[in-house]
Amino acid sequence: MSESQNIEYKQSWRDEYLKWICGFANANGGSIFIGKDDNGNVVGVTDAKRLLEEIPNKVRDVLGILADVNLHTTNQGDFIEIIVEGYPYPVNYKGQYHYRSGSTKQELKGTALDKFLLQKKGKRWDGVPIPKVLAKDLKQETFDFFRKRAFKSQRIEEDILTDSNEHLLENLQLKENDFLKRAAILLFNPKPENFVTGAYIKIGYFETDDDLKFQDEIHGNLFEQIEKTMDLLFTKYIKAPISYEGINRVETYEYPKDAVREALLNAIAHKDYSGGVPIQISVYSDKIIIWNEGQLPENWTVKNLLEKHASRPYNPDIANALFRSGYIESWGRGTLKIIRECKQAGIPEPIFSYDSSDISVEFRKDIYNEKYLQSLNLSDRQVKAVLFTKEKGRITNKEYQEINHTTDRTALRDLELLMELDIFKRIGEKKGTFYELRISVNVGYVG
């Protein structure tokens, strides 16, 4: 068995390994084996009986905790197993706080230490009280906006809607004693960046990963950021081809609005605001990526997220206010909604990505679905040719004639128009000429 989140091997004992025990105690617990190499093979340990007595005492005296220390005897030699439980309160080694993450130990400092200590106290970053900020310092227009949405969604009692801002904040649990929480500042302050670095959203349009064409920054409190971001995305960055149903003009956006909004709300609720990095939305010709620095609940994976479709938000106070305002229908079901909306819009399921400090959702555009192609007023022949090319990867003039039962001249004219619309690109010359889709697309789900 190799080293892991809960297992560590050491060939001999050193007192500095108390740091590893501290790391296990601050995480989910684990076992340290003394007398084994990195692959878990027994190499034996000298003075095993002496260590059997000394280690528990040192753990107690230096760390202030208890650990089970067991001696194992094998044909290859003796080894010691130190079993450490995860502790509900912070454990320090001579004033240092160590933490087990994956198969490594790290010393917690700065922001990481602050978050760890808050977590051990049952608090979240957005729930920390901030002195010297009062309800009168917050933005009245945002309170009015919140009341209007909350009344419409019926998520809050009517008498609270007519109460003072101070009482509204109390009802939303955005106060602790006489102090406003950080969440209140992010949600209602006109300039939250005066208190929280990086509390804004960046949008950029990229030709390629290293070719940024233009960008925007969205500032203000979180309610303002949501509205401004959605408006900017669907007026400047995301196209809406126009078609007509009779005399009625119909705009069909490349991505479903409700799915994009839900992903944005998830990013806001799960963002680690202590990191100082803004939410970033990268728009390409064929995809959108919404990224935020943040964390899902401990030991969760993307598979957990997709199977359970629920998770406790990283910023529960912010999430509660978004729910009460009607932005979120049912907290924890956002993933399901995003997937459902994408399927209904005829685009691929989004790609959800997560590692230790990053969360992202990638929407991919299937511009070659029948509904979208018809919105471009293509002929039935051209739609059939595009779908054929999507399946086969390429099409020739002869194949165009065969699937549409048309002449060479008509096929050539139709293919030229598809190139003018930037749907097809021509490869080769004369008899070797064929056509490919200008933007490749993979419509299969990627987990």
Residue, then its C-alpha position, 0 to 999 in steps of 0.5 A: m500500500s502506497e502513501s496516501q491521505n491517511i498513510e505515511y511511512k518512515q524508516s526511523w523515528r525523528d522527533e520532527y515527525l510530530k509535525w506529521i502527527c499534528g497534520f493528521a490530527n488537523a485533517n481527517g486522522g491517519s496512521i504513521f508507520i515507523g520501520k517501513d520504506d516509501n513503498g510500505n516494505v518492512v525494514g525494521v526499527t531499532d529500539a522499538k520498545r523504547l519508542l513504544e513508550e516515548i512516542p505517546n508521551k511526546v505526542r501528549d506533551v508537545l501536541g496535547i493530544l493522544a495517539d495509539v502506538n502499537l508494536h508489530t513484529t514480523n519476519q522482516g523486523d519490527f515496526i511501529e504503527i501510530i494511529v492518529e484521530g482527526y481532532p475537532y479543534p486546532v492542534n499545533y506543534k510549537g505554535q505551528y499548524h500543520y495539515r495533511s493534504g493528499s499524501t503531503k504535509q503542509e504548514l498552514k500560514g496566512t490566509a490558509l491558516d485563517k480559513f483553517l482556524l475559522q473552519k475548526k470553530g464552525k465558521r465560514w469566511d463570509g460569516v466573519p464580523i467586520p467592525k466599523v461598518l454600519a447598515k447606513d453605509l450600505k447601498q439603499e438601492t440594493f436593499d430596494f432591489f432585494r426587497k422587490r425580488a424577495f417579494k416576487s419570489q415569496r421567500i421572505e415574510e411580508d412584514i420584514l420587507t417593510d422593516s428597516n434595513e437593520h432588521l432585514l440584515e438580522n433576518l438574513q443572518l448577516k449580523e453577529n451581535d452588533f457587527l455586520k458580517r463580511a457577506a453583508i458587505l459583499l452583498f450590499n456595500p456599494k464598493p465591497e472591494n474597499f474591504v475585499t480584494g478581488a471581489y469583482i468579475k472579469i470577462g474576456y473574449f479569446e481568439t485562442d488561449d493566449d490571444l485576448k481580443f477584448q475584456d471587461e470588468i464588472h464591479g459593485n456589490l454581488f447583486e449588481q455584479i450578477e445583473k451587470t454580468m448577465d446583461l453584458l454577456f448576452t449583449k456583447y459576448i454571446k450572439a443571438p441569431i435572428s429568425y422569424e416565426g411568421i411575423n414574429r422575430v425570434e432570438t435564439y442564444e447560443y447558450p441557455k441563459d438560465a444555465v449560464r446564470e446558474a453557473l454564475l451564481n454557483a461561482i459566487a457562492h463557492k468563490d474563495y473571496s480570501g484569495g483576492v482573485p476575481i471570478q473569470i469568464s473566458v468566452y471563445s468562439d465555441k465555448i464559455i468557461i466560468w472559473n472561480e477560486g474556491q472549494l467544494p465540501e471536503n473529500w468531494t469530487v466532480k463525480n460526487l457533484l454530478e451524482k448528488h447534485a447538491s453541496r454545501p456552498y463555500n459561502p453559506d451566508i451569501a448563498n442564503a441571501l441569494f436564495r431568499s432573493g429568488y435568484i436560486e430556486s433550490w440550493g444544491r440543485g444547480t448542477l441538475k438545472i445546468i445540465r437540463e437546460c443545456k440538453q433542452a437547448g440542444i448543446p452538449e452537457p457542460i464539463f465540470s472541473y474541480d481540484s483543490s482550489d479551482i472550480s470551473v464550468e465549461f459550456r460548449k457550443d454545438i452550432y451544428n445542431e438542426k435547430y440552430l442551423q435552421s435559425l440561420n435560414l439555411s436550405d434543407r440541403q445545406v442543413k443535411a450537408v452540415l449534419f452529414t459533415k458533423e458525423k463523417g468529418r468531411i464532405t465532397n462536392k460529389e457527396y453533397q450531390e448524392i445526399n441531396h439529389t442535386t446538380d454539381r452547379t447547385a452543390l457548388r453554389d450551396l457549398e460556397l455560401l456555407m463557406e461565406l457563413d464561416i460554417f465550412k472551410r475548403i481543403g485541397e484543390k481540384k479533384g482532391t477538394f473536400y470541406e470540413l466544419r470551420i469549428s470542430v465540436n465534440v458533442g459527447y459528454v466529457g467527465 
